[in-house]
Amino acid sequence: MDLKSKHLMDFLNESIQHLDTSGFELLEILDVRSQLASREPLLNDDDKMMLEKLDLELLQSASDMSKRISEVANLAEMRKRAHVLPSHWWWYLDQMGRPQLPWTVN
């Protein structure tokens, strides 16, 4: 792993251990995860496994993170302004856990 990727991965790993923080700091975590996404081809298999573990921890904290972020920012608006790709699922924490039903309730 190159030095920049290592720095980002270390930051993400440490930050995920302390998610009880401000919405602004949580937004920084999402930004760092996006930076890592562009660097994934530089990661070896062990690094990718570590990133998957960190992603799982993000997913498990999606609801709490989304609530805290909503106190300082609107994720939907941020995604729109930044043209966030759907593959960057971490920017969609506010949509996690919402069932997408193929019918409507009258």
C-alpha positions in Angstrom: 0.0 0.0 0.0 1.3 3.4 -0.9 1.9 6.0 1.9 -1.2 8.2 1.1 -3.5 5.1 1.1 -2.0 4.0 4.4 -2.6 7.4 5.9 -6.2 7.4 4.7 -6.8 3.8 5.9 -5.3 4.6 9.3 -7.5 7.7 9.6 -10.6 5.7 8.7 -9.8 2.9 11.0 -9.1 5.2 14.0 -12.2 7.3 13.2 -14.6 4.4 13.0 -13.5 3.4 16.5 -14.8 6.8 17.7 -18.0 7.5 15.9 -19.6 9.3 18.8 -18.5 12.6 17.4 -19.9 15.6 15.6 -21.7 15.5 12.2 -18.9 17.5 10.7 -16.3 14.9 11.7 -18.5 12.2 10.4 -18.7 14.0 7.0 -14.9 13.9 7.0 -15.0 10.1 7.4 -17.3 9.9 4.3 -14.9 12.1 2.4 -11.9 10.0 3.4 -13.8 6.8 2.3 -14.3 8.4 -1.1 -10.6 9.2 -1.4 -9.9 5.5 -0.6 -12.4 4.4 -3.2 -10.3 6.0 -5.9 -7.2 4.3 -4.5 -8.6 0.8 -4.2 -6.6 -0.5 -7.2 -3.4 0.3 -5.2 -4.5 -1.9 -2.3 -3.4 -5.5 -1.9 -5.8 -8.3 -0.9 -5.2 -7.8 2.9 -5.8 -4.1 2.6 -9.0 -4.7 0.7 -10.1 -7.1 3.4 -9.4 -4.5 6.0 -11.4 -1.9 4.0 -14.3 -4.3 3.8 -14.2 -4.7 7.6 -14.3 -1.0 8.0 -17.1 -0.7 5.5 -19.1 -3.2 7.5 -18.6 -1.1 10.6 -19.8 2.0 8.7 -22.9 0.0 7.6 -23.6 -1.1 11.1 -23.4 2.6 12.3 -25.4 4.0 9.3 -28.5 5.0 11.3 -26.6 6.8 14.1 -24.2 8.4 11.7 -27.1 9.6 9.5 -28.9 11.2 12.5 -25.8 13.0 13.6 -24.9 14.2 10.1 -28.5 15.5 9.6 -27.9 17.9 12.5 -25.3 19.7 10.4 -26.0 18.9 6.8 -28.5 17.4 4.3 -26.9 14.4 2.8 -29.2 14.3 -0.2 -28.4 17.9 -1.0 -24.6 17.2 -0.6 -24.8 14.2 -2.9 -26.6 16.3 -5.5 -24.1 19.2 -5.4 -21.1 16.9 -5.4 -22.5 14.5 -8.1 -21.8 11.6 -5.8 -21.7 8.2 -7.6 -24.1 5.5 -6.4 -21.1 3.3 -6.0 -20.1 5.5 -3.1 -22.8 4.0 -0.9 -21.4 5.6 2.3 -22.8 9.0 1.1 -26.3 7.3 1.2 -26.4 6.5 4.9 -29.7 8.4 5.1 -31.2 5.9 2.7 -30.0 2.8 4.5 -32.6 0.6 6.1 -35.5 2.2 4.2 -37.4 -0.5 2.4 -38.1 0.0 -1.2 -41.5 -1.5 -1.7 -42.7 -2.2 -5.2 -46.3 -1.1 -4.3 -47.9 1.8 -2.6 -50.1 1.8 0.5 -53.5 3.5 0.0 
